[in-house]
Amino acid sequence: MLYHVLDNACRDTQQGGITLTLEPKDHRFQLVIADTGPGIPQEHLEDLWRPWMRVWPERSRLPGVGLAYVFAVMHDHHGQVQMESHVGQGTTCILTLPSARM
């Protein structure tokens, strides 16, 4: 799951790089992955989780199933995933999972 999110961030990132943040939040853990890529138009954000969806088909030969997989895995583990993006400013993926008791 992390591979797909990080692969997208690495492939699309321009100068400035990628920022990863992991922090506890209300009995959950939140992993925030932010990039400085081209961003995603707002009208495509809800469609990202559909299989075969590719916002920028000319930038990748991959089939566009990675984020659908991420969404399914997060759902199966009682987590949440959301994407925030602004064209020209980059994209942030927020993965929130329940914390496990040790």
N, C-alpha and C positions, 0 to 999 in steps of 0.2 A: 504494500500500500504506500509506504513512504517513498519507495523507488519511483512510483508513477508521479507523485507530486513533485519530488525533487528533480526528476528528469524534465518535467515541463518547465520548472523554474530555471534550470541550467540551460536548457535549449533556448529559452526566450530572453534570458537576461542580457542586458547591455552593461555598460560600465556602471560600477556601483555595487554589483554583486547581489548576493542572497543573504538574508538575515534569518536565522533560526532562533526561536525563543521557546523555552519550555518552562511552564510555571503551573503550580497548583492553583485551582480555582474552585471553591465550593465543592469539595469532595470529588473533584475531577482534575484531570490534567489537561492543559491546553497547549498544543504545539502550534506555533504560528510561523509560517514560512512566507516570507515577503521577498519579492524580486523587483528588479528595476527594469523589467521588460516593457514591451509596447502597450501592455494593458489589454483589456477585453472590453468591447463595447457593452454597455449596460443591457441592451436588448438580448445579448447572448448568455448572460450569467445563469439564468434559470435552465437553459438548454445544455449546459456543460455536462450534466450528469447523465445525459442520454447516450446510449451506445452509438458509436460511429459519428458522434458530433465532433467537428473540427472547425474551430473559429477561423484559423489561418491555414487552409489546406495546402497552400503553396509552400509553407515552411516545414512540412513534415511528410514523410512517406508512411508514417505509422497510421494504423487504422482508426484511431480515436476511440479506443475502448478503455483506456487507463483510468479516466476520472469516473466512468460508470462503475468500474471495479472498486475504486476508492470509496464511492458512495455506498456500495453494497456491503463492503467489509465494515465500514463505520457503523452502518445500520445493524449488522449482525452482532456487533460488539457493544450495542447500546450507546453508541457515540453519535456525534453530530459533526458535520462538515459544512463549512460555508466558504464562499469565495467573495472577496471584495476586490474591485478593480476600477481603475480610471485610465482611459486611453492616454498614452503618453507618459504615464506615471508609474506603471507597474501593477502587479497583482499580489494579493495576500490571500493565502489559504489558511483557514483556521480549523484545526482538528481538535475536537474535545472528546475525551474518553473518561469513563468512570475510573477512579483510582481503585486499585486492588488492595485488599487487606492482607497484611503479612502475618 
